[in-house]
Amino acid sequence: MLVINKINNLVVHPANKNKNNTIFNSLLFHYPHLRDVPRAGIVHRLDKNTTGLMIIAKNMNSYMFLKKELKKHNIIREYETIVNGIIKKNGIINYPIKRVYKKNYICMDINPLGKKAITKYFVKNIFKNHTHLRIRLETGRTHQIRVHLSYIKNSIVGDLVYKQCKNNYIINNFYKNKINQIIQRQALHACYLKFKHPFFNINIKLYSKLPNDINNLINFLKKNKI
């Protein structure tokens, strides 16, 4: 098995708009035997513009073990993110998520007929109009963190799809433009993994530092007050 530290602007699985230049393609190039493993060994995915840690199984035994561990919630996945608005206390978001079809695209939404989705969040730092959160996934639905945070009106900075936020503060245009210059994607990073090794039966803990754009955003929010 292996764990990669995914960069921004990189698609995991091929799709109609991007059939090449994906992690899936790269895995098959470097490890041709992964053609015999489902999804080329990809155990869980990250969005195109989300950075951080991803687990890859390099054979069928590892794949089956890790998928079962994921289903049983034994793989701990944590993220860091910057959201719009102020969140003062740690909390849990527990709303089912369902795929919806809009005019020009497919996205996810809160729906009582959807699949169970639970997101825990922990406050790391509070700025003037933004909050730095640590996130722990209890389930792994598509776009789960982005959808849940948007639903409570604290969308992730830079998220152009799920962008609901409380309009209880005023941000001047200079401040907005500066943030948009610093980060051109959702400020979301998969920073921590804990899981059991498929063969050695030992716990593996892996950390990934925040990428430069999110670090630069945090430094800007610390230094600049409106």
C-alpha positions in Angstrom: 0.0 0.0 0.0 1.0 3.6 -0.2 -0.3 7.0 0.9 0.0 10.0 -1.3 -0.1 13.7 -0.5 -2.4 15.0 -3.2 -1.8 18.4 -4.7 -4.4 21.0 -5.8 -6.1 20.9 -9.2 -5.7 17.1 -9.6 -8.6 14.8 -10.4 -8.7 11.4 -8.7 -11.0 9.4 -11.1 -11.4 9.9 -14.9 -14.7 11.5 -15.9 -16.2 12.9 -19.1 -14.5 16.3 -18.7 -11.1 14.8 -17.6 -10.3 11.3 -18.9 -6.5 11.7 -18.6 -4.0 13.3 -16.2 -5.7 11.8 -13.1 -4.4 9.9 -10.1 -6.1 6.8 -11.5 -4.1 7.1 -14.7 -0.9 7.8 -12.9 -1.3 4.7 -10.6 -1.8 2.4 -13.7 1.3 3.9 -15.3 3.6 3.4 -12.3 1.9 0.1 -11.1 0.4 -1.7 -14.1 -0.7 -4.6 -11.9 -3.3 -2.3 -10.3 -5.5 -3.0 -13.3 -6.5 -6.1 -11.4 -7.5 -4.1 -8.3 -10.8 -2.2 -8.2 -10.4 1.6 -8.8 -6.7 1.0 -9.3 -6.4 0.6 -5.5 -7.9 3.9 -4.6 -9.5 3.4 -1.1 -11.1 6.9 -0.7 -11.1 10.0 -2.8 -10.5 13.7 -2.5 -12.1 16.5 -4.6 -10.1 18.0 -7.4 -9.3 21.1 -5.4 -8.9 19.5 -2.0 -5.3 18.7 -1.0 -3.8 16.1 1.4 -3.6 12.5 2.3 -5.1 9.6 0.3 -4.7 5.8 0.9 -3.9 3.5 -2.1 -4.0 -0.3 -1.8 -1.4 -2.0 -4.0 -3.0 -5.4 -4.1 -6.4 -7.0 -3.6 -5.9 -8.2 -0.1 -5.0 -4.7 1.1 -7.8 -3.2 -0.9 -10.5 -5.5 0.7 -9.1 -5.0 4.2 -8.9 -1.2 4.0 -12.4 -0.9 2.4 -13.8 -2.9 5.3 -12.0 -0.8 7.8 -13.4 2.3 6.1 -16.9 1.0 6.2 -16.5 0.1 9.9 -15.3 3.7 10.5 -11.9 2.4 11.8 -9.9 4.7 9.5 -9.7 8.1 11.1 -9.6 11.0 8.6 -9.1 14.6 9.7 -9.0 17.8 7.7 -8.3 21.5 8.3 -10.4 24.2 6.7 -11.1 28.0 6.9 -14.8 28.9 6.8 -16.8 32.0 6.4 -18.3 33.4 9.6 -17.7 32.8 13.2 -18.1 29.4 14.9 -17.6 29.6 18.6 -18.0 26.1 19.8 -17.2 22.5 18.7 -20.1 20.6 17.2 -21.5 17.8 15.2 -23.4 18.1 11.9 -25.7 15.1 11.3 -27.7 15.5 8.2 -28.2 12.9 5.4 -26.8 13.8 1.9 -28.2 13.0 -1.5 -27.1 13.5 -5.0 -29.2 16.1 -6.8 -29.3 17.1 -10.5 -29.3 20.8 -11.3 -29.5 22.6 -14.7 -25.9 22.2 -15.8 -24.3 20.0 -13.2 -24.7 17.3 -10.5 -24.0 18.2 -6.9 -24.9 17.0 -3.4 -27.5 18.4 -1.0 -29.1 17.8 2.4 -32.1 15.5 1.9 -34.0 13.2 4.4 -33.9 10.5 1.7 -30.1 10.7 1.5 -27.4 8.6 3.1 -26.3 9.1 6.7 -23.6 11.7 7.0 -21.9 12.8 10.2 -19.2 15.5 10.5 -17.5 16.6 13.7 -15.8 20.0 13.9 -13.4 21.5 16.4 -12.5 25.2 16.6 -8.8 25.9 16.2 -8.8 29.7 15.8 -11.4 32.5 15.4 -10.6 35.6 13.2 -12.6 38.7 12.6 -15.0 37.1 10.1 -13.7 33.6 9.6 -13.0 30.5 11.6 -10.2 27.9 11.4 -11.6 24.4 12.0 -10.3 20.9 12.4 -12.8 18.3 10.9 -13.2 14.6 11.6 -15.3 12.5 9.3 -17.5 9.9 10.8 -18.8 9.0 7.3 -17.4 9.7 3.8 -20.1 11.0 1.5 -19.2 12.9 -1.6 -18.5 16.6 -0.8 -19.7 15.9 2.8 -17.6 18.5 4.6 -18.4 21.2 2.0 -22.2 20.4 2.0 -22.5 20.2 5.8 -20.6 23.5 6.4 -22.6 25.3 3.7 -25.8 24.0 5.2 -25.0 25.6 8.6 -24.2 28.8 6.7 -20.5 28.6 7.3 -19.3 27.6 3.8 -15.6 27.0 3.1 -13.6 30.0 1.9 -13.1 29.7 -1.9 -15.9 27.1 -2.4 -17.7 28.3 -5.5 -20.3 25.5 -5.5 -21.4 25.3 -1.9 -21.1 28.9 -0.8 -23.9 29.7 1.6 -22.8 31.8 4.5 -24.3 34.1 7.1 -24.6 37.7 5.9 -24.3 39.2 9.4 -21.1 41.0 8.6 -19.7 43.4 6.0 -16.4 42.7 4.2 -14.9 45.4 2.1 -13.9 44.7 -1.5 -10.2 45.1 -0.9 -10.4 42.3 1.8 -12.4 40.0 -0.5 -10.1 40.6 -3.4 -7.0 39.9 -1.3 -8.5 36.6 -0.1 -9.4 35.6 -3.7 -5.8 36.4 -4.7 -4.3 34.2 -1.9 -6.5 31.1 -2.5 -8.3 30.1 -5.7 -9.9 27.0 -4.4 -11.8 25.7 -1.4 -9.6 26.0 1.7 -9.7 22.3 2.6 -6.8 20.0 3.4 -6.7 16.3 4.5 -4.1 16.6 7.2 -4.3 13.4 9.2 -4.8 9.7 8.8 -4.8 6.9 11.3 -5.4 3.3 10.2 -4.3 -0.3 10.8 -1.7 -1.7 8.5 -3.2 -4.5 6.4 -0.5 -7.0 7.1 1.6 -5.9 10.1 -1.4 -5.1 12.2 0.1 -2.0 13.6 -1.5 1.5 13.8 -0.2 3.9 11.2 -0.5 7.7 11.9 0.4 10.1 9.1 0.3 13.9 9.1 0.4 16.4 6.2 1.3 20.1 6.8 -1.0 22.7 5.5 -0.1 23.8 1.9 1.2 27.3 1.3 -2.0 28.8 0.0 -4.0 27.9 3.2 -1.0 29.0 5.4 -0.9 32.3 3.6 -4.6 32.7 4.1 -4.3 32.1 7.8 -1.4 34.6 8.1 -3.4 37.2 6.3 -6.5 36.7 8.5 -4.3 36.9 11.6 -2.6 40.2 10.5 -5.5 42.0 8.9 -8.5 43.3 10.7 -11.5 45.0 9.0 
